[in-house]
C-alpha cells in the first residue's frame, strides 16, 4: 500500500479522546518561543523610490537608530541595489535586519527598464534559497534568508496621480513581494490634498490591477486593527532623526519656519500606523506570506520549467524519482542528438576549411610564381643597365686619356716654340756653378738675370763660367 493512501486513512480515522490528566504538550507554544528566541529572527526590507524621497531617513526613524550609508546622487547611469545587513537587539530578542535600497531609481531619462534590476534582485534571492533547498545536505536552520519580506514603495507627494514608472514597477513586483505603498514627505502637501491624493492612488492601483499587501483579518486578535489600517493605505509618513523639545518631552520632529511637524503624532502623519503594522503586528505574517505565496509561486514555476510535475498525463500521482528519470532520459536523448548534430557540423566545417586552405595554397603558389618571374625580369633589367653603365665608364676613361695626351703634346709644342723665340731675340746661356746648373740672359753690359739652384759666388767671374748652350 502506498504511503499516501496510509496517510489518507490515518487522517480520516482520527478520533478525539479525553485525557485523564495533565500530559504537558500544552507547553509546545512556549517551546517554540524559546527556540525561536534562541535562534533569532531575520527581516528584509526593500525600499523602492526616487532619489531624495527620504528612504534612509525613514529607516533610521523606524528602528530608532542611525544606519550607516552615504547619500545617493542623481548622476547614477542605471539603477543599482545597495544591501546592508545589521544585527539588532531589543530586550532578549535578536533581529538580523537587511535593508535594500534602490540607488538611482527614476533618475535616468529613459526609465523604461528601471524595474528590471529590482526584479532580477528579488529572483536572485529566491533562486539562492531554492538552490539551498535542493541540496543533499541542507542547513536551512543556519542559512541566512535574504528573500525580501516587505517592499516599501515611496511615492512622491505630487498631489496629482501616480507616475507611469510607479504603476509599471508595482505591477511587475506585486507577484514577487509584499508591497506597502507610502507617501513620502507627506508634509509637503496640505491635509485636504493628501486625502484626495490617497483616494486617487487607491483608485489607480485598483484600475491597473496592482495587488498591494493587505493586512490579514483572519486572525481574530488582530482582525479589527488590521481591517482599520487597510483603509488608511497608502500611509502618509514623515521621517526625522532630530529630536526637539516639545512641551516637557523630547520628540522626533521637523522644524519649519511656520511650525513643527511631529513624526509620532498621528494627527500629523501615519508614521505610527506604519511602524505598528510593519513591525509590531504583522512582521511574522509578512515573512509567512513571502514563503508561502511569493516563494512558492517562484519555486513552482521554476520546477515546471525544469520539467517536474506532480501528476502524469492520466492525472495520477507522479513521484519525483519517476519525474527525474523521465527528465534524465529526455535530456540524454537530446544530448545525443545535439552531439550527433555537432559531429556532423564539425565534419562539414573541417571539409570547408580544407577546401579554403587548398584554395589559399593555390593562390600562394600562383603569387610566388608571379613574384619569381617579376624578380627575374627586374634582375635582367638591372644587369643590362649595369653593363651599359660599365661601357659608358670605359668610353669616358678612353676619352679622358686621349684628351690628356693631346693637352700634354700641345703644352710641349708651345714651350719649345717660346724658347726658340727667346733665343732668337736675346743671348740665353746656361752654365754650371759648383755643380749647380744656372741660366742667364746675357747682354753686352753684363747679365740681366740669372737663375741658379744655389747662390751665385761673388768671387766668380762671368768669363770663367763654362757656358752651356740652351
C-alpha positions as CSV (number, residue, x, y, z in Angstrom):
1,X,0.0,0.0,0.0
2,X,1.3,3.4,-0.9
3,X,2.4,5.8,1.8
4,X,-0.1,8.5,0.6
5,X,-3.0,6.0,1.0
6,X,-1.9,5.2,4.5
7,X,-1.6,8.8,5.4
8,X,-5.1,9.5,4.0
9,X,-6.6,6.6,6.0
10,X,-4.9,7.8,9.2
11,X,-6.2,11.3,8.7
12,X,-9.8,10.2,8.0
13,X,-9.7,7.8,11.0
14,X,-8.6,10.4,13.7
15,X,-10.7,10.4,16.9
16,X,-10.9,12.8,19.7
17,X,-10.4,11.2,23.1
18,X,-10.4,12.9,26.6
19,X,-7.3,13.0,28.8
20,X,-7.4,11.7,32.3
21,X,-4.8,14.1,33.5
22,X,-2.2,16.7,32.5
23,X,0.3,15.4,29.9
24,X,2.3,18.5,29.2
25,X,2.2,19.1,25.4
26,X,0.4,22.4,26.1
27,X,3.9,23.8,26.6
28,X,4.6,23.5,22.9
29,X,4.0,27.2,22.3
30,X,6.5,28.1,25.0
31,X,9.0,25.7,23.5
32,X,8.6,27.2,20.1
33,X,9.0,30.7,21.5
34,X,12.2,29.7,23.4
35,X,13.6,28.0,20.3
36,X,12.8,31.0,18.1
37,X,14.2,33.4,20.5
38,X,17.4,31.4,20.8
39,X,17.8,31.2,17.0
40,X,16.9,34.8,16.4
41,X,14.8,36.3,13.6
42,X,15.5,37.9,10.2
43,X,13.6,40.5,8.4
44,X,14.4,42.0,5.0
45,X,13.0,45.3,3.7
46,X,13.3,46.7,0.2
47,X,12.9,50.4,-0.2
48,X,11.9,51.5,-3.7
49,X,11.6,55.1,-4.7
50,X,13.2,58.0,-6.4
51,X,16.3,59.6,-5.0
52,X,15.7,62.2,-2.4
53,X,12.4,60.9,-1.0
54,X,13.8,60.1,2.4
55,X,14.2,56.3,2.3
56,X,17.3,56.2,4.5
57,X,15.8,58.7,7.0
58,X,12.6,56.8,7.3
59,X,14.6,53.5,8.1
60,X,16.6,55.3,10.7
61,X,13.3,56.6,12.3
62,X,11.5,53.3,12.1
63,X,14.2,51.4,14.0
64,X,15.3,54.3,16.2
65,X,18.9,54.1,15.2
66,X,21.4,55.5,12.7
67,X,22.3,53.1,9.9
68,X,25.5,53.7,8.0
69,X,25.3,54.7,4.4
70,X,26.2,57.5,2.0
71,X,23.6,59.7,0.4
72,X,22.9,58.8,-3.2
73,X,23.4,61.3,-6.1
74,X,21.2,61.9,-9.1
75,X,24.1,61.0,-11.5
76,X,23.8,57.3,-11.5
77,X,24.0,55.7,-15.0
78,X,21.5,53.0,-14.0
79,X,19.5,51.5,-11.1
80,X,21.7,49.8,-8.5
81,X,20.6,47.9,-5.4
82,X,22.6,48.5,-2.2
83,X,22.1,45.9,0.5
84,X,23.2,46.3,4.1
85,X,22.7,43.8,7.0
86,X,22.6,44.8,10.7
87,X,22.2,42.8,13.9
88,X,19.7,44.5,16.2
89,X,18.9,43.5,19.8
90,X,15.8,44.5,21.8
91,X,15.3,43.0,25.2
92,X,16.3,39.4,24.7
93,X,15.2,39.2,21.0
94,X,17.8,39.4,18.3
95,X,16.9,40.6,14.8
96,X,19.1,40.3,11.7
97,X,17.8,43.2,9.6
98,X,18.6,43.7,5.9
99,X,17.8,47.0,4.2
100,X,18.0,47.1,0.4
101,X,17.8,50.5,-1.2
102,X,17.4,51.3,-4.9
103,X,20.1,53.8,-5.9
104,X,19.4,55.9,-9.0
105,X,15.8,54.8,-9.4
106,X,13.9,57.3,-11.6
107,X,17.0,59.5,-12.3
108,X,17.5,58.4,-15.9
109,X,16.0,60.0,-18.9
110,X,14.9,56.6,-20.3
111,X,13.1,54.9,-17.4
112,X,11.7,52.0,-19.4
113,X,13.8,49.3,-17.8
114,X,14.2,50.8,-14.4
115,X,12.3,48.0,-12.7
116,X,14.4,45.1,-14.2
117,X,17.3,45.3,-11.7
118,X,14.8,45.2,-8.9
119,X,13.0,42.1,-10.3
120,X,16.3,40.4,-11.0
121,X,17.5,41.0,-7.4
122,X,14.3,39.5,-5.9
123,X,14.5,36.5,-8.2
124,X,18.2,36.0,-7.3
125,X,17.3,35.7,-3.6
126,X,14.5,33.2,-4.4
127,X,17.0,31.2,-6.6
128,X,19.6,31.2,-3.8
129,X,17.0,29.8,-1.3
130,X,15.8,27.2,-3.9
131,X,19.3,26.0,-4.5
132,X,19.8,25.6,-0.8
133,X,16.6,23.6,-0.5
134,X,17.7,21.3,-3.4
135,X,21.0,20.4,-1.8
136,X,21.5,16.9,-0.5
137,X,22.8,18.3,2.8
138,X,20.7,21.3,3.7
139,X,21.5,23.7,6.5
140,X,18.4,25.9,6.4
141,X,18.4,26.4,10.1
142,X,21.6,28.4,9.8
143,X,21.1,29.7,6.3
144,X,20.7,33.5,6.1
145,X,17.4,34.0,4.4
146,X,17.8,37.0,2.1
147,X,14.4,36.9,0.5
148,X,12.6,40.2,0.6
149,X,9.7,40.2,3.1
150,X,8.4,43.7,2.6
151,X,8.7,46.3,-0.1
152,X,8.1,49.9,1.0
153,X,7.3,51.8,-2.2
154,X,7.9,55.5,-1.8
155,X,5.5,57.7,-3.7
156,X,6.4,61.4,-4.4
157,X,4.0,63.8,-2.8
158,X,2.8,65.4,-6.1
159,X,-0.8,65.5,-5.1
160,X,-2.0,64.6,-8.6
161,X,-1.6,61.0,-9.6
162,X,0.9,58.1,-9.8
163,X,3.6,58.3,-12.4
164,X,3.8,55.7,-15.1
165,X,7.1,54.5,-13.6
166,X,5.4,53.8,-10.3
167,X,2.5,51.8,-11.9
168,X,4.7,49.7,-14.1
169,X,7.2,48.9,-11.3
170,X,4.5,48.0,-8.8
171,X,2.7,45.8,-11.4
172,X,6.0,43.9,-12.0
173,X,6.7,43.5,-8.3
174,X,3.2,42.6,-6.9
175,X,3.6,38.8,-7.6
176,X,7.1,38.7,-6.1
177,X,7.0,40.7,-2.9
178,X,4.6,42.3,-0.4
179,X,4.1,45.9,-1.5
180,X,3.2,48.5,1.1
181,X,2.8,51.9,-0.7
182,X,3.7,55.0,1.3
183,X,3.6,58.7,0.5
184,X,7.0,60.1,1.4
185,X,7.4,63.6,2.9
186,X,3.7,64.0,3.3
187,X,4.1,67.4,5.0
188,X,4.8,68.8,1.5
189,X,1.0,68.9,0.8
190,X,-2.0,70.0,2.8
191,X,-4.4,67.7,4.6
192,X,-7.2,68.1,2.1
193,X,-4.8,67.5,-0.9
194,X,-3.4,64.4,1.0
195,X,-6.8,62.9,1.4
196,X,-7.7,63.3,-2.3
197,X,-4.2,62.0,-3.2
198,X,-4.8,58.8,-1.2
199,X,-8.1,58.2,-2.9
200,X,-6.6,58.9,-6.3
201,X,-3.7,56.4,-5.7
202,X,-6.1,53.7,-4.4
203,X,-8.3,54.0,-7.5
204,X,-5.4,53.9,-9.9
205,X,-3.9,50.8,-8.2
206,X,-7.3,49.0,-8.5
207,X,-7.9,50.1,-12.1
208,X,-4.5,48.9,-13.2
209,X,-4.7,45.6,-11.3
210,X,-1.8,46.2,-8.9
211,X,-2.1,43.9,-5.9
212,X,-0.7,45.5,-2.8
213,X,-0.3,43.8,0.6
214,X,-3.4,43.7,2.7
215,X,-3.0,43.3,6.4
216,X,-4.6,39.9,7.4
217,X,-8.0,39.9,9.0
218,X,-8.4,36.1,9.5
219,X,-6.8,36.2,13.0
220,X,-9.4,37.5,15.5
221,X,-6.8,39.0,17.7
222,X,-5.6,41.5,15.0
223,X,-8.6,41.4,12.6
224,X,-10.1,44.7,13.9
225,X,-6.9,46.8,13.9
226,X,-5.8,45.3,10.5
227,X,-9.1,46.0,8.9
228,X,-9.0,49.6,10.1
229,X,-5.4,50.1,8.9
230,X,-6.2,48.7,5.4
231,X,-8.5,51.7,4.9
232,X,-5.6,54.0,5.6
233,X,-3.4,52.7,2.8
234,X,-1.2,54.2,1.4
235,X,0.4,55.6,4.6
236,X,1.5,59.2,4.6
237,X,4.7,59.4,6.5
238,X,7.4,61.8,7.6
239,X,10.9,60.7,8.8
240,X,13.3,62.6,11.0
241,X,16.2,61.7,13.3
242,X,16.3,65.1,15.0
243,X,14.7,65.4,18.5
244,X,13.2,68.6,19.5
245,X,11.8,69.6,22.9
246,X,8.0,70.0,22.7
247,X,6.5,70.8,26.0
248,X,8.3,68.8,28.5
249,X,9.3,65.9,26.2
250,X,11.9,65.3,23.6
251,X,10.2,64.1,20.4
252,X,11.3,63.4,16.8
253,X,10.1,66.2,14.7
254,X,10.9,68.5,11.8
255,X,11.3,72.2,12.4
256,X,9.9,74.7,9.8
257,X,9.6,78.4,9.9
258,X,5.8,78.1,10.1
259,X,5.8,75.4,12.8
260,X,6.8,71.9,13.9
261,X,5.8,68.6,12.4
262,X,5.9,65.7,14.9
263,X,6.8,62.4,13.5
264,X,5.0,60.3,16.1
265,X,1.9,62.5,16.2
266,X,-0.9,60.6,14.4
267,X,-2.6,64.0,13.7
268,X,0.4,65.0,11.6
269,X,1.3,61.8,9.7
270,X,0.8,58.0,9.6
271,X,4.3,57.1,10.8
272,X,3.0,55.4,14.0
273,X,0.5,53.3,11.9
274,X,3.2,52.2,9.6
275,X,5.5,51.2,12.4
276,X,2.6,49.4,14.2
277,X,1.6,47.4,11.1
278,X,5.1,46.7,9.8
279,X,7.0,45.8,12.9
280,X,4.7,45.2,15.9
281,X,1.7,43.4,14.4
282,X,2.4,41.9,11.0
283,X,6.1,41.2,10.7
284,X,5.7,37.4,11.1
285,X,2.8,37.5,8.6
286,X,5.0,39.3,6.1
287,X,7.6,36.6,6.5
288,X,5.0,33.8,6.1
289,X,3.4,35.4,3.0
290,X,6.8,35.7,1.4
291,X,7.5,32.0,1.9
292,X,4.0,30.5,1.3
293,X,2.9,32.8,-1.5
294,X,5.7,34.5,-3.4
295,X,8.5,32.0,-3.0
296,X,6.2,29.0,-3.6
297,X,5.0,30.7,-6.9
298,X,8.6,31.1,-8.0
299,X,9.5,27.6,-6.9
300,X,6.6,26.1,-8.8
301,X,7.3,28.0,-12.0
302,X,11.0,27.1,-11.8
303,X,10.4,23.4,-11.3
304,X,7.8,23.3,-14.1
305,X,10.4,24.9,-16.4
306,X,12.7,22.1,-15.4
307,X,10.1,19.6,-16.4
308,X,8.9,18.4,-12.9
309,X,5.2,17.7,-12.5
310,X,3.0,16.4,-9.7
311,X,0.8,14.2,-11.9
312,X,1.2,12.3,-15.2
313,X,-1.0,12.9,-18.2
314,X,-3.6,10.5,-16.7
315,X,-3.8,12.7,-13.6
316,X,-2.1,10.1,-11.4
317,X,0.4,10.9,-8.8
318,X,3.9,11.2,-10.3
319,X,6.8,10.7,-8.0
320,X,9.9,12.9,-8.0
321,X,12.0,9.9,-8.8
322,X,10.0,9.0,-11.9
323,X,10.0,12.6,-13.0
324,X,13.7,12.7,-12.6
325,X,14.3,9.5,-14.6
326,X,12.0,10.7,-17.4
327,X,13.7,14.1,-17.5
328,X,17.1,12.5,-17.4
329,X,16.3,10.1,-20.3
330,X,14.8,13.0,-22.2
331,X,17.9,15.1,-21.5
332,X,20.2,12.2,-22.6
333,X,18.3,11.8,-25.8
334,X,18.5,15.5,-26.6
335,X,22.2,15.4,-25.6
336,X,23.0,12.5,-28.0
337,X,21.0,14.3,-30.8
338,X,22.9,17.5,-30.3
339,X,26.2,15.6,-30.1
340,X,25.5,14.0,-33.5
341,X,24.5,17.3,-35.0
342,X,27.7,18.9,-33.6
343,X,29.8,16.0,-35.0
344,X,28.2,16.4,-38.5
345,X,28.7,20.1,-38.3
346,X,32.3,19.6,-37.3
347,X,33.0,17.3,-40.2
348,X,31.3,19.8,-42.6
349,X,33.3,22.6,-41.1
350,X,36.6,20.6,-41.5
351,X,35.8,19.9,-45.1
352,X,35.0,23.5,-45.8
353,X,38.2,24.6,-44.0
354,X,40.3,22.1,-46.0
355,X,38.8,23.5,-49.3
356,X,39.6,27.0,-48.1
357,X,43.2,26.0,-47.2
358,X,43.7,24.3,-50.6
359,X,42.4,27.4,-52.4
360,X,44.6,29.6,-50.3
361,X,47.6,27.4,-51.0
362,X,46.9,27.5,-54.7
363,X,46.7,31.3,-54.6
364,X,50.0,31.4,-52.7
365,X,51.8,29.3,-55.3
366,X,50.5,31.4,-58.1
367,X,51.5,34.5,-56.3
368,X,55.0,33.0,-55.7
369,X,55.4,32.2,-59.4
370,X,54.4,35.7,-60.3
371,X,56.8,37.3,-57.9
372,X,59.6,34.9,-59.0
373,X,59.1,35.9,-62.7
374,X,59.0,39.5,-61.7
375,X,62.2,39.2,-59.8
376,X,64.0,37.6,-62.7
377,X,62.8,40.3,-65.1
378,X,64.0,43.0,-62.7
379,X,67.3,41.2,-62.3
380,X,67.8,41.1,-66.0
381,X,67.0,44.7,-66.4
382,X,69.5,45.6,-63.7
383,X,72.2,43.6,-65.3
384,X,71.6,45.2,-68.7
385,X,71.7,48.6,-67.1
386,X,74.9,47.8,-65.3
387,X,76.6,46.6,-68.5
388,X,75.6,49.8,-70.3
389,X,77.0,51.9,-67.4
390,X,80.3,50.0,-67.5
391,X,80.6,50.6,-71.2
392,X,79.9,54.3,-70.7
393,X,82.6,54.4,-67.9
394,X,85.2,52.7,-70.2
395,X,84.4,55.1,-73.1
396,X,84.7,58.1,-70.7
397,X,88.1,56.9,-69.5
398,X,89.4,56.4,-73.0
399,X,88.2,59.9,-74.0
400,X,89.9,61.3,-70.9
401,X,93.2,59.6,-71.6
402,X,93.1,60.9,-75.2
403,X,92.3,64.4,-74.0
404,X,95.2,64.4,-71.5
405,X,97.6,63.2,-74.2
406,X,96.6,65.9,-76.6
407,X,96.9,68.5,-73.9
408,X,100.4,67.4,-72.9
409,X,101.6,67.4,-76.5
410,X,100.1,70.8,-77.1
411,X,101.9,72.2,-74.0
412,X,105.3,70.8,-75.1
413,X,105.0,72.2,-78.5
414,X,104.0,75.6,-77.1
415,X,107.1,75.6,-74.7
416,X,109.6,74.8,-77.4
417,X,108.3,77.5,-79.6
418,X,108.6,80.1,-76.7
419,X,112.2,79.1,-76.0
420,X,113.1,79.3,-79.7
421,X,111.6,82.8,-80.0
422,X,113.6,84.0,-76.9
423,X,116.8,82.6,-78.3
424,X,116.4,84.4,-81.5
425,X,115.9,87.7,-79.7
426,X,118.4,87.6,-76.8
427,X,121.6,85.7,-75.7
428,X,120.4,83.0,-73.4
429,X,123.1,80.9,-71.6
430,X,123.1,78.1,-69.1
431,X,126.2,77.2,-67.1
432,X,127.3,75.2,-64.0
433,X,128.5,76.7,-60.8
434,X,129.8,74.3,-58.1
435,X,127.9,71.5,-59.9
436,X,124.8,73.7,-59.9
437,X,123.0,74.5,-63.2
438,X,122.2,78.2,-63.7
439,X,120.7,80.1,-66.6
440,X,121.1,83.7,-67.5
441,X,120.2,86.2,-70.1
442,X,123.5,88.0,-71.2
443,X,123.7,91.4,-72.8
444,X,126.7,93.4,-73.7
445,X,126.6,95.4,-70.4
446,X,126.5,92.2,-68.4
447,X,124.0,89.6,-67.3
448,X,120.4,90.8,-66.9
449,X,119.2,88.0,-64.8
450,X,120.4,84.6,-63.7
451,X,118.6,81.8,-62.1
452,X,120.5,79.2,-60.0
453,X,119.6,76.4,-57.7
454,X,122.4,77.7,-55.3
455,X,123.6,81.3,-54.5
456,X,125.9,82.6,-57.2
457,X,129.5,83.1,-55.9
458,X,130.6,86.7,-55.6
459,X,134.2,86.0,-56.5
460,X,133.3,84.0,-59.6
461,X,133.7,86.0,-62.8
462,X,131.4,85.5,-65.6
463,X,134.3,84.8,-68.0
464,X,135.5,81.8,-66.1
465,X,132.0,80.2,-66.3
466,X,131.6,77.3,-68.6
467,X,128.5,78.2,-70.7
468,X,126.1,75.6,-71.8
469,X,124.1,76.3,-74.8
470,X,120.5,76.4,-74.2
